[in-house]
């Protein structure tokens, strides 16, 4: 397995270090519907795609709550950039793959960009592994990535093969050159994420280039004892909360110059002040809930015990709460902005569209309160992805 030195930069300084470049290319990403190559190179050079990579490969190997808080701070600068940083941070897979597979993916350096998708395709067993086929929509960073992490469900006689916990699924690592990327990302929000459609047709995947839901990590340390689903999903909630904070920041700046009917800055109006007090409390509470529940998973992994279903359910509920909170805060700030938010040049309007687009992710849906609620009641969640 290759060995790379760790970055000398402490990861908590990354958001402010990256801020000038992110702000420089933010509008260009919006227009081009992808992060410019110059920004991606800057992110890679500073280790933004090493957050959950093993230390042996030069990674930061951060606890899940720490990574989530960092992504929220990045999203306060720019939501699409933070989303790409989240979706291309799949270095954790190195802890589950064998050394030969790690050699292949990390051969060219410590920063391979691996875009992942949690939508399922299908795997058919073959003599030398599996054949992967399917269509994965909304694969953020698909064209920028060198590798893709695609979920596949194993078929047996044309039907999903079942295990004790549900369908037999595998997280498959395939090179970008093995798939087709269709340009489908024409949206009103999160335009810079290049979230196009990936198509695979009978792509050969060796058994040692996939991670199953029950695979034990080859590297037995805290981060790699966490459920795979949480490794993949936690960033979305962080992004929407960061965008909501950015909308509060933008609107706060606007209140100091936007005048009311009395000719005074609207910052002097009690209703405006109350709206900011409410919005700030809402985002702070949602962020604290998310980080505390992820922190429970980190603590369980640190002690060497599996997280309970109730602990995992609480995380799922925190995701939905983050999405719900972000939508409410973004709508509140947009309403306060009045006609100013309508213009293409309005940063507040962009944040409104970005935040609502990001909150459409299935993992942030209110439907996820249902399995979370079952764990609160004390009955089985019935959700094998929990």
KOLSE-968556 format. One line per field, with one value per residue (C-alpha): residue number from 1; residue in three letters; x, y, z. Coordinates in steps of 0.25 Angstrom, whole numbers, plus 5000, padded with zeros to 4 digits. Last residue first. Example, Ala and Ser with C-alpha at 12.3 -4.5 7.8 and 13.67 -1.06 7.14 Angstrom:
KOLSE-968556
k 2,1 .
r SER,ALA .
c1 5055,5049 .
c2 4996,4982 .
c3 5029,5031 .
***
This chain:
KOLSE-968556
k 386,385,384,383,382,381,380,379,378,377,376,375,374,373,372,371,370,369,368,367,366,365,364,363,362,361,360,359,358,357,356,355,354,353,352,351,350,349,348,347,346,345,344,343,342,341,340,339,338,337,336,335,334,333,332,331,330,329,328,327,326,325,324,323,322,321,320,319,318,317,316,315,314,313,312,311,310,309,308,307,306,305,304,303,302,301,300,299,298,297,296,295,294,293,292,291,290,289,288,287,286,285,284,283,282,281,280,279,278,277,276,275,274,273,272,271,270,269,268,267,266,265,264,263,262,261,260,259,258,257,256,255,254,253,252,251,250,249,248,247,246,245,244,243,242,241,240,239,238,237,236,235,234,233,232,231,230,229,228,227,226,225,224,223,222,221,220,219,218,217,216,215,214,213,212,211,210,209,208,207,206,205,204,203,202,201,200,199,198,197,196,195,194,193,192,191,190,189,188,187,186,185,184,183,182,181,180,179,178,177,176,175,174,173,172,171,170,169,168,167,166,165,164,163,162,161,160,159,158,157,156,155,154,153,152,151,150,149,148,147,146,145,144,143,142,141,140,139,138,137,136,135,134,133,132,131,130,129,128,127,126,125,124,123,122,121,120,119,118,117,116,115,114,113,112,111,110,109,108,107,106,105,104,103,102,101,100,99,98,97,96,95,94,93,92,91,90,89,88,87,86,85,84,83,82,81,80,79,78,77,76,75,74,73,72,71,70,69,68,67,66,65,64,63,62,61,60,59,58,57,56,55,54,53,52,51,50,49,48,47,46,45,44,43,42,41,40,39,38,37,36,35,34,33,32,31,30,29,28,27,26,25,24,23,22,21,20,19,18,17,16,15,14,13,12,11,10,9,8,7,6,5,4,3,2,1 .
r UNK,UNK,UNK,UNK,UNK,UNK,UNK,UNK,UNK,UNK,UNK,UNK,UNK,UNK,UNK,UNK,UNK,UNK,UNK,UNK,UNK,UNK,UNK,UNK,UNK,UNK,UNK,UNK,UNK,UNK,UNK,UNK,UNK,UNK,UNK,UNK,UNK,UNK,UNK,UNK,UNK,UNK,UNK,UNK,UNK,UNK,UNK,UNK,UNK,UNK,UNK,UNK,UNK,UNK,UNK,UNK,UNK,UNK,UNK,UNK,UNK,UNK,UNK,UNK,UNK,UNK,UNK,UNK,UNK,UNK,UNK,UNK,UNK,UNK,UNK,UNK,UNK,UNK,UNK,UNK,UNK,UNK,UNK,UNK,UNK,UNK,UNK,UNK,UNK,UNK,UNK,UNK,UNK,UNK,UNK,UNK,UNK,UNK,UNK,UNK,UNK,UNK,UNK,UNK,UNK,UNK,UNK,UNK,UNK,UNK,UNK,UNK,UNK,UNK,UNK,UNK,UNK,UNK,UNK,UNK,UNK,UNK,UNK,UNK,UNK,UNK,UNK,UNK,UNK,UNK,UNK,UNK,UNK,UNK,UNK,UNK,UNK,UNK,UNK,UNK,UNK,UNK,UNK,UNK,UNK,UNK,UNK,UNK,UNK,UNK,UNK,UNK,UNK,UNK,UNK,UNK,UNK,UNK,UNK,UNK,UNK,UNK,UNK,UNK,UNK,UNK,UNK,UNK,UNK,UNK,UNK,UNK,UNK,UNK,UNK,UNK,UNK,UNK,UNK,UNK,UNK,UNK,UNK,UNK,UNK,UNK,UNK,UNK,UNK,UNK,UNK,UNK,UNK,UNK,UNK,UNK,UNK,UNK,UNK,UNK,UNK,UNK,UNK,UNK,UNK,UNK,UNK,UNK,UNK,UNK,UNK,UNK,UNK,UNK,UNK,UNK,UNK,UNK,UNK,UNK,UNK,UNK,UNK,UNK,UNK,UNK,UNK,UNK,UNK,UNK,UNK,UNK,UNK,UNK,UNK,UNK,UNK,UNK,UNK,UNK,UNK,UNK,UNK,UNK,UNK,UNK,UNK,UNK,UNK,UNK,UNK,UNK,UNK,UNK,UNK,UNK,UNK,UNK,UNK,UNK,UNK,UNK,UNK,UNK,UNK,UNK,UNK,UNK,UNK,UNK,UNK,UNK,UNK,UNK,UNK,UNK,UNK,UNK,UNK,UNK,UNK,UNK,UNK,UNK,UNK,UNK,UNK,UNK,UNK,UNK,UNK,UNK,UNK,UNK,UNK,UNK,UNK,UNK,UNK,UNK,UNK,UNK,UNK,UNK,UNK,UNK,UNK,UNK,UNK,UNK,UNK,UNK,UNK,UNK,UNK,UNK,UNK,UNK,UNK,UNK,UNK,UNK,UNK,UNK,UNK,UNK,UNK,UNK,UNK,UNK,UNK,UNK,UNK,UNK,UNK,UNK,UNK,UNK,UNK,UNK,UNK,UNK,UNK,UNK,UNK,UNK,UNK,UNK,UNK,UNK,UNK,UNK,UNK,UNK,UNK,UNK,UNK,UNK,UNK,UNK,UNK,UNK,UNK,UNK,UNK,UNK,UNK,UNK,UNK,UNK,UNK,UNK,UNK,UNK,UNK,UNK,UNK,UNK,UNK,UNK,UNK,UNK,UNK,UNK,UNK,UNK .
c1 4880,4880,4873,4861,4850,4853,4851,4842,4847,4837,4850,4855,4841,4842,4856,4849,4838,4846,4853,4840,4843,4854,4868,4874,4866,4873,4863,4870,4881,4872,4865,4879,4884,4871,4871,4886,4885,4874,4882,4894,4886,4891,4880,4870,4858,4865,4865,4850,4848,4860,4851,4844,4857,4862,4850,4850,4864,4862,4850,4856,4869,4861,4854,4867,4874,4862,4862,4877,4875,4865,4875,4885,4875,4872,4887,4887,4874,4879,4891,4905,4915,4925,4940,4940,4944,4933,4923,4928,4928,4914,4910,4918,4909,4897,4904,4908,4894,4887,4897,4895,4879,4880,4889,4881,4868,4874,4880,4867,4859,4868,4868,4853,4852,4862,4854,4841,4847,4851,4865,4872,4862,4871,4863,4855,4842,4837,4849,4863,4873,4887,4889,4878,4886,4898,4889,4882,4895,4900,4886,4887,4901,4896,4885,4896,4904,4891,4888,4903,4904,4891,4897,4910,4905,4902,4914,4921,4907,4903,4916,4913,4925,4937,4946,4946,4951,4962,4963,4969,4964,4950,4939,4930,4915,4910,4919,4931,4935,4948,4952,4940,4945,4935,4933,4924,4911,4906,4908,4901,4905,4895,4900,4902,4912,4912,4912,4897,4893,4880,4872,4876,4881,4889,4886,4899,4901,4913,4917,4924,4937,4946,4942,4949,4940,4939,4926,4919,4911,4897,4891,4876,4872,4877,4878,4882,4874,4878,4870,4863,4867,4871,4880,4883,4893,4889,4899,4904,4914,4927,4933,4947,4955,4945,4942,4931,4923,4925,4911,4904,4890,4885,4891,4887,4890,4899,4910,4915,4921,4934,4942,4932,4920,4910,4900,4901,4889,4889,4885,4885,4895,4904,4919,4930,4944,4955,4968,4977,4989,4996,4996,4995,4984,4973,4982,4990,4977,4972,4985,4984,4970,4958,4952,4961,4963,4948,4950,4955,4942,4942,4937,4923,4926,4936,4926,4915,4924,4927,4913,4909,4919,4925,4915,4916,4931,4927,4917,4927,4937,4925,4923,4937,4938,4925,4931,4944,4955,4965,4973,4979,4993,4991,4995,4986,4974,4965,4953,4957,4966,4958,4961,4976,4981,4986,4973,4964,4974,4973,4958,4958,4966,4958,4946,4935,4923,4910,4919,4911,4910,4924,4929,4921,4928,4942,4948,4940,4945,4959,4959,4952,4961,4970,4958,4951,4964,4968,4961,4969,4983,4992,5005,4998,5001,5012,5008,5010,5006,5000 .
c2 5012,5006,4993,5001,4994,5003,4992,4997,5005,5017,5026,5015,5016,5031,5030,5021,5031,5044,5040,5043,5058,5057,5061,5047,5049,5061,5073,5081,5084,5090,5099,5103,5107,5114,5123,5125,5130,5140,5145,5147,5156,5158,5150,5159,5154,5156,5171,5170,5167,5163,5159,5149,5142,5142,5135,5125,5122,5120,5110,5102,5101,5096,5085,5080,5080,5073,5062,5060,5060,5049,5040,5043,5039,5026,5023,5025,5017,5006,5004,5008,4997,4996,4999,5011,5020,5015,5018,5032,5035,5030,5039,5051,5049,5051,5063,5069,5068,5074,5085,5089,5089,5097,5107,5108,5111,5120,5129,5129,5133,5144,5149,5149,5157,5167,5169,5170,5180,5190,5196,5187,5192,5204,5217,5225,5223,5214,5204,5206,5195,5198,5192,5181,5176,5172,5164,5158,5153,5147,5140,5134,5129,5122,5115,5111,5105,5098,5092,5087,5081,5073,5068,5064,5053,5043,5034,5031,5030,5019,5012,5010,5015,5005,5012,5025,5019,5010,4996,4997,4985,4990,4979,4977,4976,4986,4981,4988,4987,4986,4973,4966,4971,4980,4978,4989,4982,4996,5008,5021,5033,5045,5059,5067,5077,5083,5098,5099,5097,5103,5107,5094,5089,5076,5066,5065,5050,5043,5029,5019,5011,5024,5029,5017,5008,5006,4998,5000,4987,4983,4970,4974,4974,4971,4956,4956,4956,4955,4965,4958,4954,4940,4946,4961,4968,4982,4993,5006,5014,5020,5027,5029,5040,5051,5064,5059,5052,5064,5062,5049,5054,5042,5028,5019,5004,4993,4986,4972,4964,4957,4948,4937,4947,4951,4961,4975,4985,5000,5007,5022,5025,5032,5035,5043,5039,5049,5043,5052,5044,5042,5035,5020,5023,5016,5004,5003,5003,4991,4983,4987,4981,4990,4994,5005,5010,5013,5024,5032,5035,5050,5054,5056,5065,5074,5075,5079,5089,5096,5096,5102,5114,5121,5117,5103,5102,5104,5093,5084,5086,5083,5070,5066,5068,5060,5049,5048,5052,5043,5054,5046,5045,5031,5024,5034,5028,5037,5043,5058,5055,5062,5076,5073,5087,5083,5076,5089,5097,5088,5088,5103,5104,5093,5101,5096,5091,5097,5107,5120,5116,5111,5124,5132,5124,5125,5136,5133,5119,5123,5134,5125,5113,5116,5121,5108,5099,5104,5093,5083,5086,5089,5080,5071,5056,5049,5038,5023,5014,5000 .
c3 5036,5023,5027,5031,5039,5050,5061,5072,5084,5082,5079,5070,5062,5062,5054,5044,5042,5043,5030,5022,5026,5015,5018,5013,5000,4996,4993,5004,4994,4984,4995,5000,4986,4982,4995,4994,4980,4984,4996,4987,4978,4964,4958,4964,4972,4986,4986,4984,4999,5006,5019,5011,5006,5020,5025,5014,5016,5031,5029,5018,5027,5039,5031,5025,5038,5045,5034,5037,5052,5051,5043,5054,5065,5058,5058,5073,5075,5066,5075,5071,5071,5082,5081,5091,5080,5071,5082,5084,5069,5068,5080,5073,5061,5070,5077,5063,5058,5070,5071,5057,5058,5071,5065,5052,5059,5069,5058,5051,5063,5067,5053,5051,5065,5060,5047,5055,5064,5053,5054,5044,5034,5032,5034,5023,5030,5019,5022,5017,5012,5016,5030,5027,5015,5024,5033,5020,5015,5029,5031,5017,5020,5032,5024,5014,5025,5030,5017,5015,5029,5026,5013,5019,5028,5017,5012,5025,5032,5022,5025,5039,5048,5052,5041,5049,5062,5057,5052,5038,5030,5032,5034,5022,5026,5016,5005,5000,4985,4977,4983,4977,4963,4956,4941,4935,4929,4925,4934,4933,4942,4942,4945,4958,4953,4967,4962,4959,4974,4970,4958,4950,4937,4942,4931,4924,4923,4929,4923,4931,4930,4928,4942,4949,4957,4972,4976,4989,4990,4994,4998,5001,5015,5029,5029,5015,5002,4987,4979,4968,4954,4958,4969,4967,4976,4979,4974,4980,4972,4977,4965,4962,4955,4958,4951,4942,4953,4963,4969,4964,4963,4955,4955,4944,4944,4941,4949,4945,4956,4960,4950,4947,4947,4958,4953,4961,4960,4962,4974,4978,4989,4979,4981,4974,4977,4975,4977,4987,4993,4979,4966,4971,4981,4974,4969,4982,4990,4982,4984,4999,5001,5002,5015,5021,5007,5006,5016,5005,5000,5001,4987,4992,5003,4996,4985,4994,5001,4987,4984,4997,4997,5009,5019,5012,5016,5031,5030,5023,5035,5045,5038,5037,5052,5055,5047,5054,5045,5038,5033,5021,5016,5012,5025,5032,5026,5018,5024,5022,5010,4999,5004,5005,5001,4988,4985,4988,4980,4968,4969,4969,4956,4949,4951,4960,4951,4945,4937,4941,4956,4956,4950,4961,4972,4966,4974,4986,4987,4984,4995,5005,5004,5016,5024,5022,5023,5037,5045,5036,5043,5031,5031,5021,5024,5017,5007,5008,4997,5000 .
***
